[in-house]
């Protein structure tokens, strides 16, 4: 699993494979150790506010990410595949 290490002022470092990064960001946002790449974010307990936090974090690596991209690709696997092509 990708570890999100970073400075509290700048946020986590988002390096590594897209699946690992997206899973780590979601796990952190949901307050869990890991996230099943095929589980739906909302099935895992995410709210719209969680999506906003995740998008804000992921935009540090993928600045063109939109909120609708997360709603359209509601699993780690789907979102990471999309982000690999961005």
DSSP file (Angstrom, degrees, kcal/mol; ACC not computed):
  #  RESIDUE AA STRUCTURE BP1 BP2  ACC     N-H-->O    O-->H-N    N-H-->O    O-->H-N    TCO  KAPPA ALPHA  PHI   PSI    X-CA   Y-CA   Z-CA
    1    1 A X              0   0    0      0, 0.0     2,-0.3     0, 0.0    20,-0.1   0.000 360.0 360.0 360.0 139.1    0.0    0.0    0.0
    2    2 A X        -     0   0    0     18,-0.3     2,-0.5    15,-0.1    14,-0.1  -0.547 360.0-137.3 -72.0 133.1    1.2    3.5   -0.8
    3    3 A X        -     0   0    0     -2,-0.3     2,-1.2    12,-0.1    12,-0.2  -0.792   5.3-138.3 -95.2 134.0    1.9    5.5    2.3
    4    4 A X        +     0   0    0     -2,-0.5     2,-0.5    20,-0.1    10,-0.1  -0.756  34.6 167.9 -92.9  95.2    0.8    9.1    2.4
    5    5 A X        +     0   0    0     -2,-1.2     8,-1.9     8,-0.4     2,-0.3  -0.905  14.9 123.3-109.0 135.0    3.7   10.9    4.0
    6    6 A X  E     -A   12   0A   0     -2,-0.5     2,-0.3     6,-0.3     6,-0.2  -0.992  60.1 -74.2-173.8 175.4    3.8   14.6    3.9
    7    7 A X  E >>  -A   11   0A   0      4,-0.7     4,-3.0    -2,-0.3     3,-0.8  -0.652  38.9-128.0 -82.6 136.9    4.0   17.9    5.6
    8    8 A X  T 34 S+     0   0    0     -2,-0.3    -1,-0.1     1,-0.2     4,-0.1   0.769 109.8  52.6 -58.8 -23.7    0.8   19.0    7.4
    9    9 A X  T 34 S+     0   0    0      1,-0.1    -1,-0.2     2,-0.1    -3,-0.0   0.793 121.7  27.6 -81.7 -28.4    1.1   22.3    5.5
   10   10 A X  T <4 S-     0   0    0     -3,-0.8    -2,-0.2     1,-0.2    -1,-0.1   0.592 104.9-130.7-110.0 -14.4    1.4   20.8    2.0
   11   11 A X  E  <  -A    7   0A   0     -4,-3.0    -4,-0.7     2,-0.0    -1,-0.2  -0.354  46.4 -23.6  92.7-175.4   -0.4   17.5    2.4
   12   12 A X  E     -A    6   0A   0     -6,-0.2     2,-0.5    -2,-0.1    -6,-0.3  -0.266  61.5-111.3 -72.4 155.7    0.6   14.0    1.5
   13   13 A X        -     0   0    0     -8,-1.9     2,-0.8   -10,-0.1    -8,-0.4  -0.767  26.6-155.5 -84.0 127.7    3.1   13.0   -1.2
   14   14 A X        +     0   0    0     -2,-0.5     2,-0.3   -10,-0.1   -10,-0.1  -0.565  38.4 138.7-109.1  67.9    1.2   11.4   -4.0
   15   15 A X        +     0   0    0     -2,-0.8     2,-0.2   -12,-0.2   -12,-0.1  -0.832  35.8  40.6-112.7 150.3    3.8    9.2   -5.7
   16   16 A X  S    S-     0   0    0     -2,-0.3    -2,-0.0   -14,-0.1     5,-0.0  -0.646  94.8  -8.4 116.7-172.4    3.5    5.7   -7.0
   17   17 A X     >  -     0   0    0     -2,-0.2     4,-2.6     1,-0.1     5,-0.2  -0.303  62.4-124.0 -61.2 140.1    1.0    3.6   -8.9
   18   18 A X  H  > S+     0   0    0      1,-0.2     4,-2.9     2,-0.2     5,-0.3   0.877 110.5  52.5 -57.0 -41.2   -2.4    5.3   -9.5
   19   19 A X  H  > S+     0   0    0      1,-0.2     4,-2.4     2,-0.2    -1,-0.2   0.930 112.3  45.4 -61.3 -44.8   -4.3    2.4   -7.9
   20   20 A X  H  > S+     0   0    0      2,-0.2     4,-2.3     1,-0.2   -18,-0.3   0.903 114.9  47.3 -65.7 -41.2   -2.1    2.6   -4.8
   21   21 A X  H  X S+     0   0    0     -4,-2.6     4,-2.6     2,-0.2     5,-0.2   0.947 114.2  45.6 -66.4 -48.7   -2.3    6.4   -4.5
   22   22 A X  H  X S+     0   0    0     -4,-2.9     4,-2.5     1,-0.2     5,-0.2   0.916 114.4  49.2 -62.1 -42.7   -6.1    6.5   -5.0
   23   23 A X  H  X S+     0   0    0     -4,-2.4     4,-2.7    -5,-0.3    -1,-0.2   0.912 112.1  48.3 -62.6 -42.1   -6.6    3.7   -2.5
   24   24 A X  H  X S+     0   0    0     -4,-2.3     4,-2.4     2,-0.2    -2,-0.2   0.896 111.6  49.0 -66.7 -40.4   -4.4    5.4    0.1
   25   25 A X  H  X S+     0   0    0     -4,-2.6     4,-2.4     2,-0.2    -2,-0.2   0.925 114.3  45.7 -65.3 -43.9   -6.1    8.7   -0.3
   26   26 A X  H  X S+     0   0    0     -4,-2.5     4,-2.3    -5,-0.2    -2,-0.2   0.915 111.5  52.0 -65.4 -41.7   -9.5    7.1    0.1
   27   27 A X  H  X>S+     0   0    0     -4,-2.7     5,-2.7    -5,-0.2     4,-0.8   0.925 111.7  47.0 -60.2 -43.9   -8.4    5.0    3.0
   28   28 A X  H ><5S+     0   0    0     -4,-2.4     3,-0.7     1,-0.2    -1,-0.2   0.926 112.7  49.2 -62.5 -44.4   -7.1    8.2    4.7
   29   29 A X  H 3<5S+     0   0    0     -4,-2.4    -1,-0.2     1,-0.2    -2,-0.2   0.835 115.3  44.0 -65.0 -32.5  -10.3   10.1    4.0
   30   30 A X  H 3<5S-     0   0    0     -4,-2.3    -1,-0.2    -5,-0.2    -2,-0.2   0.502 111.4-120.4 -91.2  -4.8  -12.4    7.2    5.3
   31   31 A X  T <<5S+     0   0    0     -4,-0.8     2,-0.3    -3,-0.7    -3,-0.2   0.869  71.3 120.9  70.6  36.6  -10.3    6.7    8.4
   32   32 A X  S   <S-     0   0    0     -5,-2.7    -1,-0.3    -6,-0.2    -2,-0.1  -0.826  70.6-120.7-127.9 166.3   -9.4    3.1    7.5
   33   33 A X  S    S-     0   0    0     -2,-0.3     2,-0.3     1,-0.2    -6,-0.1   0.828  89.8  -0.5 -77.3 -32.4   -6.2    1.2    6.9
   34   34 A X        -     0   0    0     -7,-0.1     2,-0.4    -8,-0.1    -1,-0.2  -0.969  58.6-140.3-154.0 165.4   -7.1    0.0    3.4
   35   35 A X        -     0   0    0     -2,-0.3     2,-0.4    -3,-0.1    -8,-0.1  -0.999  26.8-118.6-134.0 131.8   -9.8    0.2    0.7
   36   36 A X    >   -     0   0    0     -2,-0.4     3,-1.8     1,-0.2    40,-0.4  -0.564  23.7-138.6 -66.3 123.1  -10.9   -2.6   -1.6
   37   37 A X  T 3  S+     0   0    0     -2,-0.4    40,-2.8     1,-0.3    41,-0.4   0.709 101.1  47.1 -60.4 -19.6  -10.2   -1.4   -5.1
   38   38 A X  T 3  S+     0   0    0     38,-0.2     2,-0.3    37,-0.1    -1,-0.3   0.405  89.1 103.1-103.0   2.0  -13.5   -2.8   -6.4
   39   39 A X  S <  S-     0   0    0     -3,-1.8    37,-0.5     1,-0.1     2,-0.2  -0.639  77.7-111.9 -85.7 142.1  -15.7   -1.4   -3.6
   40   40 A X  B  >  -B   75   0B   0     -2,-0.3     4,-1.3    35,-0.1    35,-0.2  -0.500  19.6-129.3 -71.6 139.0  -17.9    1.6   -4.3
   41   41 A X  T  4>S+     0   0    0     33,-2.6     5,-2.1     1,-0.2     3,-0.4   0.891 109.3  47.2 -56.3 -43.2  -16.9    4.7   -2.4
   42   42 A X  T >45S+     0   0    0      1,-0.2     3,-1.0     3,-0.2    -1,-0.2   0.819 106.7  57.4 -72.8 -29.2  -20.4    5.3   -1.1
   43   43 A X  T 345S+     0   0    0      1,-0.2    -1,-0.2    -3,-0.2    -2,-0.2   0.776 103.7  55.5 -66.6 -25.4  -20.7    1.7   -0.1
   44   44 A X  T 3<5S-     0   0    0     -4,-1.3    -1,-0.2    -3,-0.4    -2,-0.2   0.497 131.6 -93.0 -85.4  -4.6  -17.6    2.3    2.1
   45   45 A X  T < 5S+     0   0    0     -3,-1.0    -3,-0.2     1,-0.3    -2,-0.1   0.549  71.7 153.5 106.9   9.4  -19.3    5.2    3.9
   46   46 A X      < -     0   0    0     -5,-2.1    -1,-0.3    -6,-0.2     2,-0.2  -0.374  23.4-162.6 -70.4 150.6  -18.1    8.1    1.8
   47   47 A X     >  -     0   0    0     -2,-0.1     4,-2.2     1,-0.0     5,-0.2  -0.700  39.7 -95.0-119.3 175.5  -20.2   11.3    1.7
   48   48 A X  H  > S+     0   0    0     -2,-0.2     4,-2.1     1,-0.2     5,-0.1   0.879 127.8  54.8 -59.8 -36.8  -20.2   14.2   -0.7
   49   49 A X  H  > S+     0   0    0      2,-0.2     4,-2.0     1,-0.2    -1,-0.2   0.872 105.7  52.1 -65.0 -36.2  -17.9   16.0    1.7
   50   50 A X  H  > S+     0   0    0      2,-0.2     4,-2.6     1,-0.2    -2,-0.2   0.920 107.1  52.6 -64.6 -43.0  -15.5   13.0    1.6
   51   51 A X  H  X S+     0   0    0     -4,-2.2     4,-2.9     1,-0.2     5,-0.2   0.914 107.4  52.3 -58.5 -43.5  -15.5   13.2   -2.2
   52   52 A X  H  X S+     0   0    0     -4,-2.1     4,-2.3     1,-0.2    -1,-0.2   0.918 110.6  47.2 -60.6 -43.6  -14.6   16.9   -2.0
   53   53 A X  H  X S+     0   0    0     -4,-2.0     4,-2.0     2,-0.2    -1,-0.2   0.914 113.4  48.3 -63.7 -42.3  -11.7   16.2    0.3
   54   54 A X  H  X S+     0   0    0     -4,-2.6     4,-3.1     2,-0.2     5,-0.2   0.930 112.0  48.4 -64.6 -46.1  -10.4   13.3   -1.9
   55   55 A X  H  X S+     0   0    0     -4,-2.9     4,-2.0     1,-0.2    -1,-0.2   0.919 109.8  52.7 -61.0 -43.6  -10.7   15.4   -5.1
   56   56 A X  H  < S+     0   0    0     -4,-2.3     4,-0.3    -5,-0.2    -1,-0.2   0.904 113.9  43.5 -59.2 -41.5   -8.8   18.3   -3.4
   57   57 A X  H >< S+     0   0    0     -4,-2.0     3,-1.5     1,-0.2     4,-0.3   0.943 113.5  49.1 -69.3 -48.6   -6.0   15.9   -2.4
   58   58 A X  H >X S+     0   0    0     -4,-3.1     4,-2.9     1,-0.3     3,-1.4   0.769  97.1  71.1 -66.2 -24.8   -5.8   14.1   -5.7
   59   59 A X  T 3< S+     0   0    0     -4,-2.0    -1,-0.3     1,-0.3    -2,-0.2   0.695  82.4  72.6 -65.4 -17.0   -5.7   17.3   -7.7
   60   60 A X  T <4 S+     0   0    0     -3,-1.5    -1,-0.3    -4,-0.3     3,-0.2   0.847 115.3  22.7 -64.5 -31.3   -2.2   17.8   -6.4
   61   61 A X  T <4 S+     0   0    0     -3,-1.4     2,-0.5    -4,-0.3    -2,-0.2   0.786 137.2  33.5 -99.7 -39.1   -1.1   15.1   -8.7
   62   62 A X    ><  +     0   0    0     -4,-2.9     3,-2.0     1,-0.1    -1,-0.2  -0.766  68.5 179.9-119.7  82.6   -3.9   15.2  -11.3
   63   63 A X  T 3  S+     0   0    0     -2,-0.5    -1,-0.1     1,-0.3    -4,-0.1   0.675  77.3  58.5 -63.0 -18.9   -4.9   18.9  -11.5
   64   64 A X  T 3  S+     0   0    0     22,-0.1    -1,-0.3     2,-0.1     2,-0.1   0.435  75.1 126.5 -91.3   2.1   -7.6   18.4  -14.1
   65   65 A X    <   -     0   0    0     -3,-2.0     2,-0.3   -10,-0.1    -6,-0.1  -0.364  44.2-159.6 -61.8 133.7   -9.6   15.9  -11.9
   66   66 A X    >>  -     0   0    0      1,-0.1     4,-0.9    -2,-0.1     3,-0.8  -0.819  28.3-118.6-113.9 155.6  -13.2   17.0  -11.6
   67   67 A X  H >> S+     0   0    0     -2,-0.3     4,-1.8     1,-0.3     3,-0.8   0.892 115.4  59.1 -57.8 -40.7  -15.7   16.0   -8.9
   68   68 A X  H 3> S+     0   0    0      1,-0.3     4,-2.3     2,-0.2    -1,-0.3   0.802  95.8  64.0 -61.1 -28.6  -17.9   14.4  -11.6
   69   69 A X  H <> S+     0   0    0     -3,-0.8     4,-1.0     2,-0.2    -1,-0.3   0.880 104.8  45.5 -62.5 -37.4  -15.0   12.1  -12.5
   70   70 A X  H << S+     0   0    0     -4,-0.9     3,-0.3    -3,-0.8    -2,-0.2   0.914 113.0  48.6 -72.1 -43.8  -15.2   10.5   -9.1
   71   71 A X  H  < S+     0   0    0     -4,-1.8     3,-0.4     1,-0.2    -2,-0.2   0.847 113.6  48.3 -64.9 -32.0  -19.0   10.2   -9.2
   72   72 A X  H  < S+     0   0    0     -4,-2.3     2,-0.3     1,-0.3    -1,-0.2   0.704 120.3  37.3 -79.2 -20.8  -18.7    8.6  -12.7
   73   73 A X  S  < S+     0   0    0     -4,-1.0    -1,-0.3    -3,-0.3     6,-0.3  -0.698  73.5 175.5-130.4  77.2  -16.0    6.2  -11.5
   74   74 A X        +     0   0    0     -3,-0.4   -33,-2.6    -2,-0.3     2,-0.3   0.197  53.8  67.8 -82.7  17.8  -17.0    5.2   -8.0
   75   75 A X  B  > S-B   40   0B   0    -35,-0.2     4,-2.5     1,-0.1     5,-0.3  -0.923  83.3-118.8-128.2 160.6  -14.3    2.6   -7.3
   76   76 A X  H  > S+     0   0    0    -37,-0.5     4,-2.9   -40,-0.4     5,-0.3   0.937 115.4  51.3 -57.7 -47.3  -10.6    2.9   -6.8
   77   77 A X  H  > S+     0   0    0    -40,-2.8     4,-2.1     1,-0.2    -1,-0.2   0.915 112.7  44.2 -59.9 -45.6  -10.0    0.6   -9.8
   78   78 A X  H  > S+     0   0    0    -41,-0.4     4,-2.0     2,-0.2    -1,-0.2   0.922 116.5  45.7 -66.4 -44.0  -12.2    2.7  -12.1
   79   79 A X  H  X S+     0   0    0     -4,-2.5     4,-2.7    -6,-0.3    -2,-0.2   0.909 112.6  50.5 -67.5 -41.5  -10.9    6.0  -11.0
   80   80 A X  H  X S+     0   0    0     -4,-2.9     4,-2.1    -5,-0.3    -1,-0.2   0.900 109.0  51.5 -64.6 -40.3   -7.2    4.9  -11.1
   81   81 A X  H  X S+     0   0    0     -4,-2.1     4,-0.8    -5,-0.3    -1,-0.2   0.921 112.5  47.0 -61.3 -43.1   -7.7    3.6  -14.7
   82   82 A X  H >< S+     0   0    0     -4,-2.0     3,-1.0     1,-0.2     4,-0.4   0.933 111.9  49.7 -61.8 -46.9   -9.2    6.9  -15.7
   83   83 A X  H >< S+     0   0    0     -4,-2.7     3,-1.0     1,-0.3    -1,-0.2   0.799 101.1  63.2 -67.2 -29.3   -6.4    8.9  -14.0
   84   84 A X  H 3< S+     0   0    0     -4,-2.1    -1,-0.3     1,-0.2    -2,-0.2   0.804 105.8  47.6 -62.4 -27.6   -3.7    6.8  -15.7
   85   85 A X  T <<        0   0    0     -3,-1.0    -1,-0.2    -4,-0.8    -2,-0.2   0.497 360.0 360.0 -91.3  -4.5   -5.0    8.1  -19.0
   86   86 A X    <         0   0    0     -3,-1.0    -1,-0.2    -4,-0.4    -2,-0.1   0.457 360.0 360.0 -84.4 360.0   -5.1   11.8  -17.9
